[in-house]
Amino acid sequence: MTAFEVFVHDDRYSVPTLHLISAADDRDARETADALLRASPHHLGVELWRDGDQIAALGACAARQRSLGGPYLRVVK
């Protein structure tokens, strides 16, 4: 199992909420991050990180990175 950090951006709070998760691989971690995004209508976006590298940005986080011209999602196969 690998440790991942998930930052959930919630419209009720001024800073993202940190979730520490363990997953078998990047794909499983992304599925967990996606489930966290869908868990509440207040969740606007999530960032998925592993060892200081961003693996994915979902929801509003993905839209923000696209508007800035940065990579917003690494496809996990």
C-alpha positions in Angstrom: 0.0 0.0 0.0 1.1 3.5 -0.8 0.3 6.7 1.2 -1.4 9.6 -0.6 -2.6 13.0 0.5 -6.0 14.3 -0.7 -6.8 17.9 -0.3 -10.6 18.6 -0.4 -11.7 22.1 -1.3 -15.0 22.8 0.4 -17.1 25.9 0.0 -17.7 26.0 3.8 -14.0 26.4 4.7 -11.2 28.8 3.8 -8.5 26.1 3.6 -8.6 22.6 2.1 -9.2 19.6 4.3 -6.4 17.1 4.3 -7.3 13.3 4.1 -4.5 10.8 4.4 -5.3 7.6 2.5 -3.6 4.3 1.6 -4.2 2.7 -1.8 -2.6 -0.1 -3.9 -1.8 2.3 -6.8 -2.5 5.6 -8.3 -5.7 4.4 -10.0 -7.2 3.3 -6.7 -6.2 6.5 -5.0 -7.8 8.5 -7.8 -11.0 6.5 -7.3 -11.0 7.4 -3.6 -10.3 11.0 -4.4 -13.2 11.1 -6.9 -15.5 9.5 -4.2 -14.5 12.2 -1.8 -15.3 14.9 -4.4 -18.8 13.3 -4.9 -19.4 12.8 -1.2 -20.9 16.3 -0.7 -22.2 19.1 -2.8 -20.0 21.4 -0.8 -16.9 19.7 -2.1 -15.7 21.8 -5.0 -12.5 20.1 -6.0 -9.8 17.7 -4.8 -6.1 17.4 -5.3 -4.4 14.0 -5.1 -0.7 14.0 -4.1 1.9 11.3 -3.5 5.5 12.0 -2.2 5.2 15.7 -3.1 4.0 15.1 -6.6 0.5 16.0 -7.7 -1.2 13.0 -9.3 -4.6 14.5 -10.1 -6.8 17.5 -9.7 -10.5 17.0 -10.0 -13.5 19.3 -10.1 -12.8 23.0 -9.6 -9.1 22.2 -9.1 -8.9 20.7 -12.5 -10.7 23.7 -14.1 -8.3 26.1 -12.3 -5.2 24.3 -13.5 -6.5 24.2 -17.1 -7.1 28.0 -17.0 -3.5 28.5 -15.7 -2.2 26.3 -18.5 -0.8 23.7 -16.2 -1.1 19.9 -16.1 -4.4 19.1 -14.4 -4.6 15.4 -14.6 -2.1 12.6 -15.2 -3.8 9.7 -16.8 -3.4 6.6 -14.7 -3.6 3.3 -16.6 
